[in-house]
Amino acid sequence: MRTVLRIIGTWLIGLALVLLVIDGTKSLAANAIVMTSLGDGWTAIHPGSIEAVSAFFSSRLFADLLASLFASLLTYPAFAVIGVPGIVLALLGRRPRSQRFLRTEEI
């Protein structure tokens, strides 16, 4: 299970770095800091799915809470929204501290 968490975390961190490089390139071209929000990136890739997810959340029990959380999540930079769960998953998938180093008796 830890291996799966590390692999998924690594892929998410890689995707976040790609998104960060894209934002960095746009920032260099514009001579200003440009951060693409998750909503803008998602709309550029597949605009219909963002509406489907909004409709899905509006049909759930806590529709108002989910809609406001989803709307605020879409305003954050895409690299941060993808990177933070990637880092968390990579940390959850790491080995326990006692197994990282060999003891002198084990050499």
C-alpha positions as a printed Julia matrix, in Angstrom:
107×3 Matrix{Float64}:
   0.0    0.0     0.0
   2.86   2.35    0.79
   4.29   1.81   -2.67
   1.0    2.83   -4.28
   0.86   5.97   -2.13
   4.43   6.88   -3.06
   3.79   6.31   -6.77
   0.61   8.4    -6.79
   2.31  11.09   -4.71
   5.29  11.17   -7.06
   3.04  11.52  -10.11
   1.1   14.35   -8.48
   4.31  16.14   -7.51
   5.58  15.72  -11.07
   2.36  17.16  -12.49
   2.56  20.06  -10.04
   6.11  20.79  -11.17
   5.0   20.77  -14.82
   2.21  23.22  -13.96
   4.7   25.38  -12.04
   7.05  25.47  -15.05
   4.15  26.47  -17.3
   3.24  29.29  -14.91
   6.89  30.33  -14.71
   7.13  30.49  -18.49
   3.98  32.59  -18.67
   5.36  34.85  -15.95
   8.59  35.4   -17.86
   6.69  36.23  -21.02
   4.36  38.67  -19.25
   7.0   40.3   -17.0
   4.63  39.71  -14.09
   3.74  36.85  -11.8
   1.14  34.65  -13.48
  -0.49  31.8   -11.6
  -3.08  29.72  -13.41
  -5.95  28.82  -11.13
  -7.29  25.3   -11.02
 -10.56  26.48  -12.53
  -8.83  28.11  -15.51
  -6.68  25.07  -16.17
  -9.58  22.67  -15.8
 -11.74  24.77  -18.12
  -8.96  24.81  -20.71
  -8.62  21.02  -20.63
 -12.26  19.89  -20.4
 -14.91  22.58  -19.81
 -17.91  20.24  -19.56
 -16.56  18.19  -16.69
 -16.28  21.12  -14.29
 -20.0   21.75  -14.71
 -20.71  18.05  -14.15
 -18.73  18.07  -10.91
 -20.58  21.19   -9.77
 -23.9   19.51  -10.54
 -22.77  16.4    -8.65
 -21.87  18.44   -5.57
 -25.15  20.35   -5.71
 -27.1   17.09   -5.45
 -25.35  15.92   -2.25
 -26.4   16.31    1.38
 -24.23  19.32    2.24
 -24.68  21.0    -1.15
 -24.04  24.57    0.01
 -20.88  23.65    1.89
 -19.54  21.5    -0.95
 -20.33  24.17   -3.54
 -18.51  26.86   -1.57
 -15.5   24.6    -0.93
 -15.37  23.61   -4.59
 -15.65  27.24   -5.71
 -12.83  28.31   -3.4
 -10.67  25.36   -4.46
 -11.01  26.41   -8.09
  -9.49  29.82   -7.29
  -6.22  28.44   -5.88
  -3.15  27.97   -8.11
  -3.25  24.65   -9.93
   0.28  23.64   -8.96
  -0.55  24.07   -5.26
  -3.84  22.17   -5.45
  -2.09  19.26   -7.19
   1.22  19.47   -5.3
   0.0   19.54   -1.7
  -1.9   16.22   -1.91
   1.09  14.78   -3.76
   3.43  15.73   -0.94
   1.01  14.38    1.66
   0.65  11.06   -0.18
   4.41  10.77   -0.65
   4.95  11.38    3.07
   2.25   8.87    4.0
   3.92   6.29    1.79
   7.4    6.64    3.19
   9.02   3.94    5.28
   8.85   4.09    9.06
  11.79   5.89   10.61
  13.24   2.75   12.19
  13.62   1.05    8.8
  15.46   3.83    6.97
  18.96   3.09    8.18
  20.79  -0.14    8.9
  22.1   -0.83   12.35
  25.73  -1.74   12.75
  24.72  -5.27   13.79
  22.89  -5.74   10.47
  25.92  -4.93    8.3
